[in-house]
Amino acid sequence: MQGWAFCRDNVDACVDITLAAGPTLGRSHQAWQINEVNKLIWPSPEGAGFIVEADWNNTVELSQNTPNLEGTTVLTAAPSDGAYTNEIVEAAWELLGDNFAGATYTPIEVALEEGGV
């Protein structure tokens, strides 16, 4: 979660970290990807990483009852009681003391260059 918050606030630094790992795609593509992931996470009204029980239940229901092209489902049985917890997330928030809601997050503008350069 600390990395998510860092990349929310430091896109260029995260692009540099990604590029240093030797990806096959270039700077503009990596910036675009980080920006798109950030849009999926932020803002996070409940706090990044927090599982809302109603959302969990909806995901379980869909995963058990929506067949894929082969006719099978992602889940073949209900998860056991206690399959999720927010204890670890809440402990991380307390330990890190960061803003994990990202209420003021605004995506950056990314110019995706041909070939992702």
N, C-alpha and C positions, 0 to 999 in steps of 0.2 A: 504494500500500500504506500510505503514511503516512496518507492520508485514511481508509482502512478502520479502521486502528488508532485514529485520532482519534474516529471515529463510534462505535466499540465502547465507548470510555471517556467519551464526551461526547454522548450522544444528544440532549439538549436543545439544545446548541449546533448540532448538525447539523440539527435541525428548524428552528432559526432561520435557518440558512444557506439551507435549501431554501425556506422561506417567503419570504425576501427575494428569491428569484429569480422569485416570482410564479406559483406553481403554482395550479391550479384547485381542488385539494383542501386541506382545512384541517389544523390542527395535530394533531389526534388521528390522522387518517389518515396523515399524514407520519411521526409517531412510530411508528405501527404498522408502516409499511413499513420504516423504518430498523431497527426491532427484528427484523422477519422476515428482512431481509437479513443482519443480524448473526448470527442463528441459523444461517444457511447457511454463514457463513464461520468462526465461532468455536465451540468451540475448533478449532484447526487443528494437529493433532499434528506434521505435517511443516513447518508454517510457512505462513502465508498466501501464496498465489501459487505455491507449489512444486508442480510437476507430478510425480506419482508415476508411474513408467513403466507399471506394471500398469494403473493407471486410464486412462492415455493409450491404451494398447493396447485396452482394453475399449471405450472411447469410439469409437475408430477402427473396431473390429469392428462395433459396433452401427450406426454411421453409414454403413457400407458395405453392411450386410446387412439392415437393417430398413426395409422400404418404408413410405412414408406413405400417406395415403388415395388419392393419385394414382398410387401404384405406383412412385414413384421414391425414391431414397435421398439423404440429405444429402451423402454423399461418393460420387462415381462412380469414384474411383481412390484408391489408397493414398497417404497423404502421403509426400513425399520424405524421404529420410534427413535428419536435422537439422531437421525441421519444428517441433520444440519444443526449448527449452533452459531450463535453470534458472540459467544464468549471470547474467542480468539480475536475477532475483529475489535471488540470493545476493549480488550486488553492492549491491543496494538495502538488504538487511538490514545489510550491513557499514557502508554509508554512514549509514543512519538509526539504527542501534543501538537499535532498539525491540524490544519483545516481540511477535513476529509469530506466536507459537503461541497466545496468548490462553488459556492453560491454566486460568486462574481466571475466565474469562468466565461471567457469569450474565445471561440476558435480563432486561430490566426488565418490569414489569407495565404494560400499556397499556390504558387504558379507551377503547375506540373509541366515539366519540360519534356519534349519529345525524347523518348528513350529513357525517361526517368533520371536524366543526368542531373 
